[in-house]
Amino acid sequence: MTLTIMGLKTCDTCRKAIRALPDATFRDIRTQPLTAAERAAFWEIFGDKLINRASSTWRNLTPGQQTIAPDTLLAEHPALMKRPLITDSTTATLGWTPAQQAQWLD
């Protein structure tokens, strides 16, 4: 099982996941943003939870920008994605809560 952690190298939560899953591949979404196909697939899985509305990136958007289609927002502002997004090509999780930790560490 090849794990990929998608997030930001400066994100504390992503760093925790990287430390806990040392064999996983890390992909910084600022330098390698999600493709249109990936955004569509992850939107199917996570829906509105894919957008991190608690982030400073979200708060810095104007009210008009916040109403733009989520796919367009994620394409223009990759840091809006809730992180980390961890996938093994068959399963994907969002965040690093105890439930996600148990899933990937077992």
N, C-alpha and C positions, 0 to 999 in steps of 0.2 A: 504494500500500500504506500503510494507516494503522496505525501501531504504537501499542500501548498498553502501558505499563510499569506493573505493579501492584506496590506495595510500601509501604514506610514512608518518609516524607520524612526521617526521622532515620537511616536505614540507609545506611551508607557504601557498601555494594555497590550499592544502588539509585542512589545519587548518581553513582557511576561510570557506570552504564548510562545515566542521564539525560544526563550530559555527553557520552557517546559517541554518543547517539542524540537530538540536539537537536530533531528534528522529531516525535518521539514524544510522545504524550499521557501524562501521569503521573496515576495514580489512587492516592491514599493509602487503603490498605485499612482504616485506623482510622476515617476519616471517611466512606468509602464502601465498607463491607464487601462481600465477594462475596455475590451472591444465592444462593439455594438451587440454582437451575439452574446457575449458574457453578460452585459448589462440586461439584456432581454431574459436570459436564462435565470439570472439571480433575482430579477424582478418577479418572475413567475414563482420562485421559491419563497422569497421573503416579502414581496409586496412593498408597502409603504415603510416597513421597518428598515429597508436598505438605506434610506436617507437618515442621516444623523442630525436631527433637528435641535440637538443640544450643543452642537459644535459651534466654535467661534466662526467658522466659515459660513454656517447657516445664518448666524446672527448678523454677520456683516453684509448679507445680501439685502437688497431693497425689498420692500413688500411686493413690488412688481416682479422682481426676479424670483421670489419664492413661489410664485404661481406658475412658473415655466414648467413644462412637462419634465417629470423626473429623469427620463432618459437624457434629455438635453442638459439638465442641471449636472448630472453625473459626468457627462462628456466634457462639459466646460469646467467643472469644479470637482475633480476626482476625490479631493479630501472630504467631500460631503458623505462619502460612503461610511456607514457604520463599520467599525472595525474591532477586531480582525475578522475577516471572512476566511474561514478555513475550509478547504475542500480536498477530497481524495478522488475526485472525478465521478463518484457515485453519490456521495453525501456532502452536504455543505452546512456549515453553521455560521452564525453571526454573533460576534461578541465573545467574551471569555469569562462567562459565569461558571459557577460550580458545575452546572449541568453540562456545559460544553467541555469543561475540563475533564469530567468523568467520561464523557463519550470518547475523547481523543486519547486519554491517558490509559484507558483500560485495554 
